[in-house]
Amino acid sequence: MIYGLIILAVIIILLYFVITGQEVFGSEAKGERLQRMQRSKHYKNKQFQNLTYTPALAEGYSMPKVMFNFLFDKKDPHLKPLRNIPSVHTDLKNLPRDQDVFIWLGHSSYYIQTDGVSFLIDPVLSSYGSPFRFFNKAFAGADIFRPEDIPAVDYLVITHDHYDHLDYPTIKAIKTRVGKVILPLGVGAHLERWGYDTNQLIEEEWGTEVDLRNDIKIIFTPARHFSGRKMKRNVTLWTSYVLLTPTKKLFLGGDSG
């Protein structure tokens, strides 16, 4: 009996490493990137920390209860929209480049043109926010854009590495149409594994101000959230942004308040 349990445990462990070794799960930070992370004042006990205490679950909930409700409790009719979400498919590639626009692409994904510069924020255009195609699918109406709809963009902006914000199929598909990538500390390891050049990455932490094209500035600002693409949480930073242009001030919140 004991040998059978040991063999089963070994098989499960091997299976875990085989599955999580796939590209979709990204890569962990190493070398100089890891050293930068470790020097951050927000990095303690081998992970990033929120500025204030942030419990993983709401009061009165446990992980088994959350998982059970998520997988099996389908009684509430409002868990999903009762009808397709109203949406319009905009031809992004034929928008005048000097036109200021804000276009929602579903969930937390949106496209911005302002002051002659384009930004694509957290694009999830594969129709599912998970490492597996059959899980966590987008609601009908929030899934009308595809990676091939995306024009050349000056800046791809990523707030954190959860699957519903950092979508492997989309990020891979638009690689040749992306100028620079703005993203929080540690997340660059994922994109480098997916074929992005280190020189494309603007990878910083909270409080950093970066000058962009056309007198635009972006500021990495604190967010209250968490991160992770495998079992271990918070090995990469999460962030919000303030985008300052000659004509606008925009807050890009990610999954923070």
ROPA-935006 format. One record per residue: residue in three letters; x, y, z of N, C-alpha, C in turn. Coordinates in steps of 0.05 Angstrom, whole numbers, padded with zeros to 5 digits, always signed. Layout:
REM ROPA-935006
ALAXYZXYZXYZ...
***
This chain:
REM ROPA-935006
MET+00017-00024+00000+00000+00000+00000+00017+00025+00000ILE+00037+00026+00018+00054+00049+00020+00070+00054-00005TYR+00079+00032-00018+00094+00036-00043+00076+00046-00066GLY+00051+00038-00066+00032+00048-00085+00028+00078-00082LEU+00026+00087-00057+00022+00116-00052+00046+00132-00060ILE+00070+00121-00055+00095+00134-00063+00096+00137-00093ILE+00090+00115-00107+00090+00116-00137+00070+00136-00147LEU+00046+00137-00135+00025+00156-00144+00035+00184-00139ALA+00048+00189-00116+00058+00216-00110+00079+00224-00130VAL+00097+00206-00137+00118+00212-00157+00106+00218-00184ILE+00086+00203-00192+00073+00208-00218+00059+00235-00218ILE+00046+00243-00196+00032+00269-00194+00053+00291-00196ILE+00075+00288-00182+00096+00309-00182+00108+00312-00210LEU+00114+00289-00223+00125+00290-00250+00105+00303-00270LEU+00080+00295-00267+00059+00306-00284+00057+00336-00281TYR+00059+00346-00255+00058+00375-00250+00080+00389-00265PHE+00104+00379-00263+00127+00392-00275+00125+00391-00306VAL+00115+00369-00317+00111+00367-00346+00091+00387-00355ILE+00069+00390-00341+00048+00408-00349+00057+00437-00346THR+00068+00444-00323+00076+00472-00318+00102+00480-00333GLY+00115+00460-00345+00138+00466-00362+00131+00477-00389GLN+00105+00477-00396+00096+00487-00422+00100+00517-00423GLU+00103+00527-00448+00108+00556-00452+00087+00574-00440VAL+00062+00565-00440+00040+00582-00431+00043+00590-00402PHE+00058+00575-00386+00062+00581-00358+00084+00601-00354GLY+00098+00609-00375+00119+00629-00373+00144+00619-00361SER+00159+00637-00348+00186+00630-00337+00191+00646-00312GLU+00206+00634-00294+00213+00648-00269+00237+00665-00273ALA+00238+00687-00258+00261+00706-00260+00287+00693-00251LYS+00309+00699-00264+00335+00689-00257+00355+00712-00260GLY+00380+00707-00251+00402+00725-00256+00397+00753-00248GLU+00404+00772-00266+00402+00801-00260+00374+00809-00254ARG+00354+00798-00268+00326+00805-00263+00318+00797-00234LEU+00325+00773-00225+00319+00765-00198+00333+00782-00177GLN+00358+00790-00183+00372+00808-00165+00359+00835-00162ARG+00349+00845-00184+00333+00870-00183+00309+00867-00166MET+00295+00845-00169+00271+00840-00153+00278+00839-00123GLN+00299+00825-00117+00307+00822-00089+00316+00848-00076ARG+00325+00867-00092+00333+00893-00082+00309+00911-00076SER+00286+00904-00087+00262+00921-00084+00253+00921-00054LYS+00245+00944-00044+00235+00946-00017+00208+00932-00014HIS+00195+00925-00036+00169+00912-00035+00172+00881-00036TYR+00197+00872-00038+00202+00843-00040+00213+00833-00013LYS+00198+00815+00000+00206+00804+00026+00197+00775+00027ASN+00213+00759+00041+00207+00731+00044+00202+00717+00017LYS+00218+00724-00003+00218+00712-00029+00193+00717-00045GLN+00179+00739-00039+00156+00747-00055+00150+00776-00051PHE+00135+00787-00070+00127+00815-00068+00103+00818-00048GLN+00102+00842-00036+00082+00846-00015+00065+00871-00022ASN+00040+00870-00014+00023+00893-00016+00031+00914+00005LEU+00023+00939+00001+00030+00960+00020+00015+00956+00047THR-00009+00945+00045-00025+00940+00069-00034+00911+00069TYR-00040+00901+00092-00048+00873+00095-00072+00866+00076THR-00068+00845+00060-00088+00838+00040-00093+00808+00042PRO-00114+00799+00055-00119+00770+00057-00125+00758+00030ALA-00118+00733+00026-00122+00720+00000-00152+00715-00005LEU-00167+00711+00016-00196+00706+00013-00212+00724+00031ALA-00237+00729+00023-00255+00745+00039-00262+00731+00065GLU-00269+00746+00086-00275+00735+00112-00298+00715+00109GLY-00295+00692+00122-00316+00671+00122-00313+00651+00099TYR-00292+00654+00083-00288+00636+00060-00262+00620+00064SER-00262+00596+00054-00238+00579+00053-00233+00571+00024MET-00209+00563+00018-00203+00555-00010-00220+00532-00019PRO-00224+00511-00003-00242+00489-00013-00270+00499-00019LYS-00281+00517-00002-00307+00528-00006-00308+00545-00032VAL-00288+00561-00036-00287+00577-00061-00286+00559-00085MET-00269+00539-00085-00266+00521-00108-00292+00506-00113PHE-00305+00497-00092-00330+00482-00095-00351+00500-00108ASN-00354+00525-00097-00373+00543-00109-00367+00550-00138PHE-00342+00553-00144-00333+00560-00171-00340+00537-00191LEU-00335+00512-00182-00338+00490-00200-00366+00478-00202PHE-00381+00479-00179-00405+00464-00178-00430+00480-00171ASP-00428+00503-00158-00452+00517-00150-00461+00535-00172LYS-00480+00526-00188-00489+00541-00212-00518+00551-00208LYS-00527+00553-00183-00554+00560-00178-00560+00589-00183ASP-00541+00606-00178-00545+00635-00181-00547+00642-00210PRO-00569+00652-00220-00572+00659-00249-00555+00682-00257HIS-00544+00697-00238-00529+00721-00244-00499+00716-00245LEU-00491+00691-00244-00463+00684-00246-00453+00691-00274LYS-00471+00690-00294-00464+00697-00321-00485+00717-00332PRO-00478+00734-00351-00497+00752-00363-00521+00737-00374LEU-00544+00748-00371-00569+00735-00381-00571+00737-00411ARG-00557+00755-00423-00557+00758-00453-00529+00767-00461ASN-00524+00766-00487-00498+00774-00498-00492+00803-00490ILE-00467+00808-00483-00459+00835-00476-00459+00853-00501PRO-00473+00876-00500-00473+00893-00524-00445+00903-00531SER-00437+00900-00556-00410+00907-00564-00409+00913-00593VAL-00389+00929-00601-00385+00936-00629-00356+00929-00637HIS-00354+00916-00660-00327+00909-00670-00316+00932-00686THR-00297+00947-00674-00284+00970-00687-00261+00960-00704ASP-00258+00972-00728-00235+00966-00745-00211+00982-00735LEU-00196+00970-00717-00173+00984-00704-00151+00991-00724LYS-00148+00975-00745-00125+00979-00763-00130+01003-00781ASN-00155+01012-00784-00160+01034-00802-00168+01060-00788LEU-00163+01061-00761-00168+01086-00747-00147+01106-00754PRO-00154+01131-00758-00133+01152-00763-00114+01153-00739ARG-00088+01153-00745-00069+01151-00723-00069+01176-00705ASP-00080+01198-00716-00080+01223-00700-00107+01226-00685GLN-00124+01205-00686-00150+01207-00672-00147+01195-00644ASP-00157+01210-00624-00157+01200-00596-00180+01181-00592VAL-00174+01156-00583-00196+01137-00579-00190+01120-00554PHE-00211+01110-00543-00210+01090-00521-00230+01068-00529ILE-00220+01044-00533-00237+01022-00543-00234+00998-00525TRP-00257+00989-00513-00257+00966-00496-00257+00941-00513LEU-00240+00922-00506-00236+00897-00521-00247+00873-00507GLY-00259+00877-00483-00268+00854-00467-00253+00852-00441HIS-00266+00845-00419-00255+00842-00393-00238+00867-00386SER-00212+00864-00381-00195+00887-00374-00177+00895-00397SER-00184+00888-00421-00168+00894-00445-00179+00919-00459TYR-00161+00937-00466-00170+00960-00481-00148+00972-00497TYR-00156+00988-00518-00137+01000-00536-00140+01030-00535ILE-00118+01044-00532-00119+01074-00530-00101+01086-00551GLN-00111+01106-00564-00094+01125-00580-00097+01152-00568THR-00075+01165-00562-00076+01192-00551-00050+01207-00558ASP-00053+01231-00566-00029+01248-00572-00011+01235-00591GLY-00022+01220-00611-00006+01208-00632+00008+01182-00624VAL+00001+01171-00601+00015+01147-00591-00006+01126-00584SER-00001+01100-00590-00020+01079-00585-00011+01061-00562PHE-00031+01052-00546-00026+01035-00523-00046+01012-00524LEU-00036+00988-00519-00053+00964-00517-00050+00953-00489ILE-00071+00952-00473-00069+00946-00445-00081+00918-00439ASP-00065+00901-00427-00074+00874-00418-00091+00859-00439PRO-00082+00856-00463-00099+00843-00484-00103+00813-00479VAL-00127+00805-00476-00135+00776-00474-00155+00771-00496LEU-00145+00763-00519-00161+00760-00543-00163+00731-00553SER-00157+00713-00536-00159+00684-00543-00186+00672-00536SER-00203+00688-00522-00230+00681-00514-00230+00663-00489TYR-00207+00659-00476-00207+00645-00451-00184+00656-00433GLY-00189+00659-00407-00169+00670-00389-00157+00649-00371SER-00143+00630-00383-00132+00608-00367-00110+00595-00384PRO-00095+00577-00373-00074+00563-00389-00086+00542-00408PHE-00112+00536-00404-00125+00515-00420-00150+00526-00435ARG-00153+00519-00460-00173+00530-00477-00202+00525-00467PHE-00206+00504-00453-00233+00496-00445-00242+00509-00419PHE-00226+00526-00407-00231+00535-00380-00232+00566-00379ASN-00252+00576-00363-00254+00605-00358-00257+00621-00384LYS-00277+00613-00400-00282+00626-00425-00295+00653-00422ALA-00291+00671-00442-00302+00698-00441-00332+00696-00446PHE-00346+00716-00434-00375+00718-00439-00380+00727-00468ALA-00402+00717-00479-00409+00725-00507-00414+00755-00509GLY-00401+00767-00528-00401+00796-00532-00376+00809-00522ALA-00362+00795-00503-00336+00806-00494-00313+00791-00508ASP-00320+00777-00529-00300+00760-00543-00299+00765-00573ILE-00306+00790-00581-00309+00795-00610-00283+00803-00624PHE-00262+00809-00608-00236+00817-00620-00217+00793-00619ARG-00200+00792-00640-00180+00771-00642-00152+00784-00645PRO-00131+00769-00640-00104+00781-00642-00099+00793-00670GLU-00110+00782-00691-00106+00792-00718-00119+00819-00722ASP-00136+00828-00704-00149+00854-00706-00131+00877-00697ILE-00109+00870-00683-00092+00890-00670-00073+00902-00690PRO-00072+00928-00692-00053+00941-00710-00025+00943-00696ALA-00006+00954-00710+00020+00959-00697+00016+00978-00674VAL+00027+00972-00650+00023+00989-00626+00050+00998-00616ASP+00050+01023-00607+00075+01034-00596+00082+01021-00569TYR+00062+01017-00552+00067+01007-00526+00046+00986-00518LEU+00056+00962-00511+00039+00941-00499+00043+00945-00469VAL+00021+00947-00454+00022+00953-00425+00010+00929-00410ILE+00025+00917-00392+00016+00895-00376+00016+00902-00347THR-00006+00897-00332-00008+00904-00304+00001+00881-00286HIS-00003+00856-00293+00006+00833-00277+00004+00808-00294ASP+00013+00786-00282+00016+00762-00299-00006+00741-00296HIS-00029+00748-00285-00051+00729-00285-00061+00724-00313TYR-00072+00700-00318-00080+00692-00345-00101+00710-00358ASP-00118+00723-00341-00138+00740-00353-00128+00768-00357HIS-00102+00772-00355-00089+00798-00361-00064+00794-00379LEU-00050+00772-00375-00027+00766-00392-00033+00740-00406ASP-00042+00743-00431-00053+00720-00447-00032+00710-00466TYR-00021+00686-00462+00000+00675-00478-00006+00675-00508PRO-00029+00664-00517-00035+00664-00546-00035+00692-00558THR-00046+00711-00544-00047+00738-00555-00020+00751-00556ILE-00005+00749-00534+00022+00761-00533+00040+00749-00554LYS+00038+00723-00559+00054+00711-00580+00046+00721-00608ALA+00019+00722-00612+00009+00729-00639+00015+00757-00648ILE+00017+00776-00629+00021+00804-00636+00050+00813-00634LYS+00068+00794-00629+00096+00801-00623+00109+00819-00644THR+00104+00814-00669+00117+00830-00690+00105+00857-00694ARG+00082+00863-00680+00069+00889-00682+00072+00906-00657VAL+00089+00898-00639+00093+00912-00614+00120+00927-00614GLY+00118+00953-00607+00143+00968-00604+00157+00962-00577LYS+00147+00974-00556+00158+00970-00529+00137+00957-00511VAL+00146+00943-00490+00128+00931-00471+00133+00943-00444ILE+00112+00953-00431+00114+00965-00404+00102+00945-00385LEU+00117+00936-00365+00108+00915-00347+00123+00915-00320PRO+00111+00903-00299+00123+00904-00273+00146+00884-00269LEU+00162+00888-00249+00185+00872-00244+00179+00842-00244GLY+00195+00827-00258+00193+00798-00258+00177+00787-00282VAL+00158+00803-00292+00140+00793-00313+00155+00791-00340GLY+00177+00806-00342+00192+00805-00367+00203+00777-00373ALA+00207+00760-00352+00217+00733-00357+00198+00717-00374HIS+00172+00721-00370+00152+00708-00386+00155+00716-00416LEU+00156+00742-00421+00157+00751-00448+00183+00744-00462GLU+00204+00743-00448+00230+00735-00461+00227+00706-00470ARG+00215+00689-00453+00211+00661-00462+00194+00659-00487TRP+00175+00679-00490+00157+00678-00512+00167+00693-00537GLY+00193+00700-00536+00206+00711-00560+00210+00741-00561TYR+00203+00755-00540+00208+00784-00539+00237+00790-00532ASP+00247+00812-00543+00275+00819-00538+00277+00836-00512THR+00298+00831-00497+00302+00846-00472+00301+00876-00476ASN+00311+00885-00499+00311+00914-00504+00283+00926-00509GLN+00264+00908-00513+00236+00918-00517+00223+00924-00490LEU+00234+00914-00468+00220+00913-00443+00226+00938-00425ILE+00206+00951-00416+00208+00972-00396+00197+00960-00370GLU+00214+00949-00354+00205+00932-00331+00214+00945-00305GLU+00194+00956-00291+00201+00972-00267+00183+00966-00244GLU+00187+00981-00222+00170+00977-00198+00156+01003-00190TRP+00140+01001-00169+00124+01024-00161+00141+01048-00155GLY+00132+01071-00165+00146+01096-00160+00164+01105-00183THR+00168+01087-00203+00185+01093-00226+00170+01109-00246GLU+00183+01130-00256+00171+01147-00278+00188+01143-00303VAL+00174+01138-00325+00188+01133-00351+00178+01152-00372ASP+00196+01165-00386+00188+01182-00408+00184+01166-00433LEU+00161+01171-00446+00154+01157-00471+00154+01176-00494ARG+00144+01168-00517+00143+01185-00541+00125+01208-00537ASN+00129+01229-00553+00111+01252-00555+00105+01265-00528ASP+00126+01268-00511+00123+01281-00485+00103+01267-00467ILE+00099+01241-00470+00082+01226-00453+00099+01212-00431LYS+00088+01211-00407+00102+01198-00385+00084+01177-00372ILE+00095+01155-00364+00080+01134-00349+00093+01130-00322ILE+00076+01128-00301+00086+01124-00274+00075+01098-00264PHE+00093+01081-00253+00086+01056-00241+00075+01062-00213THR+00050+01057-00208+00038+01064-00182+00028+01039-00167PRO+00026+01040-00141+00019+01016-00125-00008+01005-00133ALA-00010+00979-00130-00036+00965-00134-00039+00945-00111ARG-00064+00940-00104-00069+00920-00082-00081+00895-00095HIS-00063+00876-00098-00072+00851-00113-00052+00829-00107PHE-00047+00811-00126-00028+00790-00123-00021+00780-00151SER-00003+00761-00154+00005+00751-00180+00011+00721-00179GLY+00017+00710-00203+00025+00682-00204+00012+00667-00227ARG+00027+00650-00240+00017+00633-00261+00019+00603-00254LYS+00032+00597-00232+00034+00569-00222+00023+00568-00194MET+00032+00549-00178+00022+00546-00151+00032+00568-00133LYS+00056+00578-00138+00068+00598-00120+00059+00626-00127ARG+00050+00641-00107+00040+00668-00112+00062+00689-00109ASN+00057+00712-00122+00071+00737-00116+00101+00736-00122VAL+00110+00719-00140+00138+00719-00148+00144+00740-00170THR+00123+00753-00180+00126+00776-00197+00109+00799-00185LEU+00116+00824-00192+00102+00847-00182+00077+00852-00198TRP+00057+00864-00186+00033+00874-00200+00033+00904-00197THR+00019+00918-00215+00021+00947-00214-00004+00960-00227SER-00008+00985-00220-00026+01002-00235-00008+01023-00248TYR-00019+01041-00264-00003+01062-00277-00019+01088-00278VAL-00004+01109-00278-00015+01135-00285-00002+01144-00312LEU-00018+01149-00332-00008+01157-00358-00013+01187-00361LEU+00009+01202-00363+00007+01231-00366+00015+01239-00394THR-00004+01252-00408+00001+01261-00435-00002+01291-00435PRO+00006+01305-00457+00003+01334-00458-00026+01343-00455THR-00045+01324-00460-00074+01332-00459-00091+01317-00439LYS-00080+01295-00427-00096+01278-00410-00080+01267-00386LYS-00095+01259-00365-00085+01243-00343-00102+01218-00340LEU-00091+01195-00344-00106+01170-00344-00095+01151-00322PHE-00114+01138-00308-00106+01118-00288-00112+01090-00300LEU-00092+01073-00302-00095+01046-00312-00093+01028-00288GLY-00116+01018-00278-00117+01005-00252-00110+00976-00250GLY-00111+00962-00273-00106+00933-00272-00128+00920-00255ASP-00120+00904-00235-00139+00892-00217-00139+00905-00189SER-00132+00930-00188-00131+00944-00162-00154+00964-00161GLY-00159+00974-00136-00180+00995-00133-00168+01023-00137
***
